[in-house]
Amino acid sequence: MMKQGTSGSIINISSIASVIGIKGVVAYSAAKGGINQLTRVMAVEWAEKNIRVNAIAPGYLENLMQGSET
């Protein structure tokens, strides 16, 4: 977008796990926390070039592919 001189929008995918503690997802939570901060910094830096940067954070979804713990 910057190279072409056009405006635009970037949407990053975050997670509710980036702001609350969920057992068993330490690395995932840390990575999504990083996405949140990356989004904030990019939004501030690129606003003057008319590039919007946002993140969406879906709520908790149980992953059925992991199987159930007993």
C-alpha positions in Angstrom: 0.0 0.0 0.0 2.8 2.4 0.9 4.7 1.6 -2.2 1.6 2.1 -4.4 0.6 5.3 -2.5 -2.8 4.0 -1.7 -4.8 3.7 1.5 -6.1 0.5 2.9 -6.8 -1.7 5.9 -4.9 -4.5 7.6 -6.8 -6.8 9.9 -4.8 -9.0 12.3 -6.3 -12.1 14.0 -5.9 -12.0 17.8 -7.6 -14.0 20.5 -9.4 -13.5 23.8 -6.4 -15.6 25.2 -4.2 -12.5 24.7 -6.0 -10.6 27.5 -7.2 -13.4 29.9 -5.4 -16.4 31.2 -6.4 -19.7 29.8 -4.8 -22.9 31.1 -2.5 -24.8 28.7 -2.0 -22.1 26.0 1.0 -20.2 27.3 2.9 -19.8 23.9 -0.4 -19.1 22.0 -1.4 -16.4 24.5 2.0 -14.8 24.3 2.0 -14.8 20.5 -1.5 -13.2 20.4 -0.4 -10.6 23.0 2.5 -9.8 20.6 -0.1 -9.4 17.7 -2.0 -7.0 19.8 1.0 -4.8 20.4 2.1 -5.1 16.8 -1.3 -3.9 15.8 -1.2 -0.9 18.1 2.2 0.2 16.9 1.4 -0.3 13.2 -1.8 1.7 13.6 0.0 4.6 15.1 2.9 4.6 12.6 0.8 4.1 9.5 -2.2 6.3 10.2 -0.5 9.2 8.5 -0.4 7.1 5.3 -4.1 6.4 5.6 -3.6 2.8 6.4 -5.8 1.4 9.1 -4.6 -1.5 11.2 -7.0 -3.4 13.5 -7.2 -6.7 15.2 -10.2 -8.9 15.8 -10.2 -11.2 18.8 -12.8 -14.1 18.7 -14.0 -15.4 22.0 -13.1 -18.8 23.4 -14.0 -21.8 21.2 -13.4 -25.4 22.3 -11.2 -27.2 19.9 -13.0 -30.4 19.2 -10.0 -31.7 17.2 -7.9 -31.9 20.4 -10.2 -34.5 21.9 -11.5 -34.5 25.4 -9.4 -34.8 28.6 -10.6 -37.1 31.2 
